[in-house]
Amino acid sequence: MNMDQIQQHLQAGELAEAETGLRAALLENPENAEACFLLAQLCQQRGELDEPLALLERAEQLEPFNPNIFHARGVLLINRQEFEPAERAFRAGLDINPSHAASLIGLAFLELNAGRFEAAIHAAEQVLAETPDDARALSYKGTAELELGHTDAAILLLQEALRHEPGSLTAQAQLGRAFLSAGNHAFAVQCFENVLQQSPGSADLQEYLGRARLALGETEQALEPLRAAVEQGRANPDLFRATAMAELAAGRPAEAEALLAAAHQLAPEREDVVLPLAGLLVSRGANGGAVELLQAFRERGADSVALATALSRAQLFAGDAEAAVATLTPHAQAEAAAEDTRLAYAQALDAADQSEQAETVLAGLLDAEEPALDALIFHAMRLADARDEAAIEVLQEVVNRPGLNQRQLLNYRALLADCLHRAGRYEEAAGQYGAMAHRRAAIVALLEHDDDEFKARAVSAMDPAVTADWPKAMPAGVAQPIFAVGWPGSGQERILPALAAHSGVSLLMDEEDAQAGRRQLLARDTGAGDLSILSDTQLELRRGRYMKALGDQAHEMQILDVLWLSAELLPGLARIFPGARVLLMERDPRDMTVAWMQSGYRDLEPMARAYKRQLQLLQRCRESLPLHFIPVFYEAVCEQPQRELDRLQQELGLTPEPVVTARFLEISMPSIAEPGDHEHYAPIAAEAQPGPGSEALH
C-alpha cells in the first residue's frame, strides 16, 4: 500500500486500514518521515502518549526543517502536561518559520497557562496579523486581556471569536468570565449554562455559574452549582466564600461558617473572608473567638476601617467596651470618617459609659440634612432605654420615611410598637402590631396537614403497645443532635441562642425551606406498621443522611437542631434517634398569644387551635415514645436564669458555662412578650380563643 492509498483511507475515515498501511510502510522504509508523522497522529487520537512521542521525535530527525512536526510534538507534550518541553518544541518550529500560525497558537496557550499574559497577547497578535479571523487567536488574546483586567477589550475579542467559531466552548466560557467581571451577570449565566450543557463536569464552570447566580440574588439556583464545585474537591477560597454566602442566605449559618473557615485556611490574608467569618462567630455568641480571629488578622498588618469596625463590634459584644472604643478611635476621629464608622464609634462610647462623648458623635450624625436610619434608630433606642417618650416621635419619623421596603417597614414598626408598649400606651402599640400583620402563620400550614391519612398514621405510632419493642437508646458512641420543639414566642428565641453560646454547642436554626430535607427523613414513614418494620440498615442509612445534612460540625460539636417539629414527626424521630433529647419549650399560652401578635402574625385563632392540638399530641408522645423529653419553662428561666440554665445544661450532659446565662440576659426580644403581658392586651388574647365547641387555649 503506497502513501496515496493510505491518504485515501484516512480521508474515508478508515483508520484501522490506514494504520495497517502506515506500519507496513515503516517496516519497508524506517526513514519515511511522513509515515512517522501520520502514525503518531493516529495513535494520539485514541489517547496514546508514549508511542506518538517516539514517532514524532523520529520524524524530526528525518525532517529537521518541518515546523508542522515540531508543532505536533508540542501539542502532544501539552497533553502529557509537560509544558516546558512543549514550549521548546513550538519555539523550535518558529525558528524554522517565524510566522507558523499553529506554533504561535500553541505558544499563546502556554504563555496564558504560565501567567505571561502580555507574551500571550503578542503571540496571538502575530497570528491575527496574517489571519484576522482566527478564532483561537482571538480567544487567547481575549482571555489574556481579561486576566490583565481589560474587561471591555476582552468581551469584544471573545465575541468576535464566537462570531467566527460559534461552537467554541473555550471562547464561550471565557466570555462568561468576562461578563461576570463586568457585572453583566445575566449574560454570564447564559454563557456558563451553554457550556455546561456540553461539558457538565467542569468544577470551574459550576463555580462561575453559581457566583453569577448569587450576584443576581438567585440564592437557591446558585447553591446547586456551587455545592457541586465544592463536592468535586475544588479547593478555592473564592468558591468557598461564594458558597458560604449562598448557604448563609439560605439560612444555613453552620455550613457557611465551615466554608469560610476553610477559605481562611487557604487564604489567611483575605479580609473579605475574615470579616464575614467573624460576623458569623458573633451571631452565634462566640464573641471571644471573633475577637481573637480579627486581632490575629490585624497583626498581619491589616488596618482597614471595615476591619476596625468589625473588631470593635466583636469586642463590644464580648463585653470589652473600652477596647471597642480604643480600636475605632483613630478611624472615627479622622476628618473623612464615614457615617457608619462614626455610628459604630458612638455605640461603643455609649456602651463604655462615655455617654457625653457618644452624644456628641451622635449629634453630628443627626445634624445631617437627612440623618441615616441607623443613626435615628440608635438615637431612639437610647431615648427608650432612658424611658424618654421622645423615642416614639423619632421612630414615627423613621416609619414615615419614604422609600422603605417591606422588611424595613416591618422591623421599624416592631421597634415603635415596643416603645409604645414600654411606655404603657398599649392601645397604640396594638395598632402598630396590627399594622405589622403581614403573613399567615406559616407554622399552621406545617402542622395542620390536609392529609387526614397522614395524621391517622402518625397517631397510630403514638400507642405504647406499638412502641414497647422499639429501641430505647442509640448505640454507644453514635453522634446525635439535640432537638427542640417550640412555637414562635415560646421563649426559644432567647433560650436556644443562649445555649448556643456554650463552647460545645452549635445552633442550627435555619428557615423552613432549608430544613425541608431533614423533615422529610422524619416524615417518610409515619404509621405504626411502617416504622416498626424498618431494618437496622435502613435506620442507619437515614441517620447517616440526617447527620450529613447537619454539616461537618455535627461530628465536632453538639448540634442543637431547631426544626419546626410537629408532634406527627416525633415517632419517626424516635425510630431514627432513639433516646434523643428533645427540649419542649413551654410558657403561659396567653403571653404566647401576645407574642404572636407582636411578631406580626395574623389569624391568631387558627394558631391557637393548631397549638392546642399539638399540646394534646405531645402529651401522647411523652407517654409512649422512647425520647428524652426535657421541659423548659420560659417563666422559670426569666425568674431564675442562672439556676434554670445551669440545670438545663447539666440535663443535656454539658458542663455549665456562665456565658450561657450572660447571653440570655443580653438578648432583648420585644417579640417574645414578657411574662404577664397578656393582661395589657386582653381583647387580643380573647380573639385567639378556638371557636365554638372548643376548649379555651388557656
Number of C-alpha atoms within 10 A of each C-alpha: 12 10 14 9 13 22 16 12 17 17 11 10 11 13 14 12 14 24 20 13 21 25 15 15 20 16 11 10 11 14 16 17 20 18 23 25 23 22 23 26 19 18 17 17 11 8 10 15 16 13 12 24 22 13 20 26 18 19 24 19 11 16 16 15 15 15 24 18 24 27 29 23 28 29 21 23 19 17 14 14 11 13 19 13 14 25 23 16 24 27 21 20 26 21 13 14 15 14 16 18 21 20 28 25 23 25 27 30 27 21 22 19 13 13 14 16 23 17 18 28 22 16 24 27 20 19 23 18 11 11 12 12 16 19 23 25 30 27 28 29 30 31 31 28 22 23 18 14 14 16 22 15 15 27 24 14 24 29 20 19 27 20 13 14 16 13 12 17 18 17 28 24 24 25 29 30 29 29 22 23 17 15 14 16 22 15 16 27 21 15 23 26 18 16 20 17 9 10 12 12 13 14 21 18 24 26 28 25 29 29 29 28 24 22 18 16 13 15 20 17 15 25 26 16 22 28 20 17 25 19 11 13 9 14 14 16 21 19 25 27 24 25 29 29 24 30 24 18 18 19 19 21 24 25 22 26 23 17 25 28 21 18 23 20 13 15 15 16 15 16 18 14 24 22 21 18 25 25 19 19 22 22 17 21 25 21 24 17 15 27 23 15 17 24 15 13 19 17 9 10 9 16 12 11 17 15 21 24 24 24 27 28 28 29 25 22 23 21 15 16 23 17 19 28 26 15 22 25 18 12 21 24 13 10 7 8 13 12 17 16 19 24 22 24 28 28 27 29 25 18 19 18 12 16 16 12 14 21 17 12 20 22 14 13 21 16 9 9 7 10 14 15 16 13 21 20 19 17 21 24 20 17 17 21 12 11 13 14 16 15 26 21 12 17 24 15 14 23 20 12 12 8 8 13 8 10 10 13 17 21 15 20 24 24 23 28 29 25 27 21 19 16 16 12 14 17 14 14 23 21 11 22 26 18 15 23 18 15 10 15 18 11 17 15 12 14 20 18 12 10 8 10 12 16 18 14 17 24 19 17 26 25 16 15 10 16 20 12 10 14 15 18 15 15 10 6 6 9 17 23 23 18 21 23 22 21 21 18 28 27 26 22 19 19 23 21 23 23 26 23 26 24 16 14 21 24 22 25 20 19 15 16 11 16 21 13 14 17 20 13 17 23 18 12 20 24 22 21 13 13 22 16 9 13 10 11 9 12 15 13 13 17 21 14 14 20 19 14 15 20 16 14 17 19 15 11 15 21 24 25 21 22 19 22 19 20 24 27 21 27 29 26 24 23 27 26 28 21 19 21 20 22 22 19 21 21 19 16 18 23 22 26 31 29 24 27 27 25 23 22 22 20 15 21 18 18 25 26 20 17 20 19 13 17 14 11 19 21 12 17 23 15 13 18 27 26 22 18 19 16 14 22 16 22 17 15 18 17 11 11 19 19 12 18 24 18 14 19 16 12 13 17 8 16 14 19 17 13 18 25 23 14 22 22 15 12 13 11 14 18 23 24 23 18 17 13 17 21 13 16 19 12 10 17 24 16 14 23 21 19 13 7 6 10 11 14 18 10
